[in-house]
Amino acid sequence: MNTKSLLFRISAWVIVSLLAATLVAFFCFYLITRRVLFLNTDNTLSAHAQKVADVATSREVGMHDAIAKEAFIGQFGEIPGMLVVVMDREGMVISSSQSVKVADPVFTDLFFQTKSTLQKLFTNETLGNLPMRFVSLPIMKDGVFLGTVLVAHPIDVINKSIDSLLTILGIVFAGFVIPVSAGGYFIVKRGLRPVSQMAAKISNIGSEDLSLRLDQPDTGDELENLAVAFNGLLDRLNAVFGRERNFIGDVAHEVKT
């Protein structure tokens, strides 16, 4: 294949454009699916965290007592994998639904980030070898920072689903390469067929016979304009050659006379 030909260059651009558009569509689908999966988890975590924060600020008792009596007893302990940690304003763990390391850097980092921003924070962290989705919610009462609620749930199933989706999209995209390439080449070749036909007919036109003309397609596009312009050029050339032949004939007649 002639890599310098117009057919090859246009085909290459069309194929690359189609594959790029397909890749962007697959990537957007992947991002949207990933976002939806995490959004459902975030809504659940946020609802649980808000319940704990409401319990901690609902009564005029110590935050530790309220949390210990209501938030964890029979509520979060029955949810498989759910982790709830309550930290006071100094960053000390005062209650937890599971046995945790008080000095775990994950808890410390989330506490200080939440304390500095006083905003709800979602993040992915790893506890041991288990990936977890965390929500960190500041406990506020009358504009005073009382502590932080951390609620987390394992996301290994979500990660596996996302990885599987990414693998499937990669396989499907790879399967698209050959059909898209063949289809793009066929479309471009068919689109350039009138140009090839014009070139073949033009090659048969010589100075000995300028009566041949290109077919003018009634398409209203550039091909019709090209045919009209070339036929106009042939008309002008034919007129020039006619005057030249007449001039030469006249000169020959005068010389002979």
Buried (B, 14 or more C-beta within 10 A) or exposed (E): EEEEEEBBEBBBEBBEEBBEEBEEEBEEEBEEBBEEBBEEBBEBBBEBBBBBBBBBBEEEEEBBEBBBEBBBEEBBEEEEEBBBBBBBBEBEBBBBBBEBEEEBEBBBEBBEBBBEEEEBBBBEBEBEEEBBBBBBBBBBEEEEBBBBBBBBBBBEEBBEBBEEBBEEBEEEBEEBEEEBBEBBBEBBEEBBEBBEBBEEBEEEBEEEEBEEBBEBBEEEEEBBEBBEEBBEEBEEEBEEEEEEEEEEEEEEEEEEE
